Amino acid sequence: MTTTKRSAKTMRAVQVCAAGADFQLIEREIPEPGAGHVRIRVQACGICHSDALTKDGQWPGIQYPRVPGHEVAGVIDALGAGVGGWSQGQRVGVGWHGGHDNTCPQCRRGDFRNCRNLKVAGISYDGGYQEYMIAPVEALAAIPESLNAAEAAPLLCAGITTYNALRHSGALPGDLVAVLGVGGLGHLAIQFASRFGYRVAAIARGPQDAPLAKKLGASLYIDGRAERAAQVLQREGGAQVILATAPSSKAMSEVIDGLAPNGKLIVLGATLEPIEVSPLQLISGSRTLQGWASGTPADSEDTLRFAELSGVRPMIETYPLEMVAQAYARMMSGKAEFRVVLTM
């Protein structure tokens, strides 16, 4: 990783110059926001597994060099022309939803989350692995004063994804909701599900995660190595919702039979392998299989406010920007507990 000297008008940024290339710490000029954009002084940026889409060139049409990062928390430093409703010095964040076109059929119906031309910070434009970044105004989410930047950053991706999926799942307080995986997404999902008033079952492999799952709010822990999770869930009456946070299609396939009648398996863990399910498994009990992706900046604000009120917080490991290579490797190892965050 190369570095250069700093000047008063420059900033540090970490870029990827080509698919699969090493991170490069560089000095570049601090950019000016154009019309409809703001400049954010970045205070923290989470490292998400989806950053591999930038690092390894897995996103079709991505252009290089590119600065990764879509879990951005900071302060508005400058406003571009025509920006209203936001002020200099205001705390803001940018998550996966980095902008929309406002013109496609989905946007015209208010379904901004499924915009055909969705922008993603760190993919469509330079993200938060830098001291200052430019973002379109429609990507901004206000951050409550009580949340520090390092805590808020992961809530803008892992947080909103689990919170939003649960609140749209159809489960009611008192229902059995299972969380498959106790990791970067799962440890937040357990907290949110518990605060929603669900009876929470956490599913993982091995007994080592049981104490943490109970501490986070699970009333039941299922060791998928020791017993079949689907059978345990059925003994408990069946899960109204199973939130699949672990990126394992095999594990997802194995828990479908644990759903209650009219139950729903919601897929959050991204993987390329197919989920195996027979039509009879879905027809019997009128079960549903659904995918879920993140949400809009308004959804991010709901997530942040709920976290503020309920005490939900991510477990994080922090690294300075210059240690980005080590931080990224830690995230990719799967051994981080549980979200890795760069601080500026």
Buried (B, 14 or more C-beta within 10 A) or exposed (E): EEEEEEEEEBBBBBBBEEBEBEBBBBBBEBBEBEEBBBBBBBBBBBBBBBBBBBBEBEBEEBEEBBBBBBBBBBBBBBBBEEBEEEEEEBBBBBBBBBBBBEEBEBBEEEEBBEBEEBBBBBBBBBBBBBBBBBBBBBBBBBBEEEBBBBBBBBBBBBBBBBBBBBBEBBBEEEBBBBBBBBBBBBBBBBBBBBBBEBBBBBBBBEEEBBEBBBEBBBBBBBBBEEEBBBEBBBEBEBBBBBBBBBBBBEBBBBBBBBBBEEBBBBBBBEBEEEBEBEEEBBEEBEBBBEEBBBBBBEBBBBBBBBBBEEEBBBBBBBBEBBBBBEBBBBBBEEEBEBBBBBBB
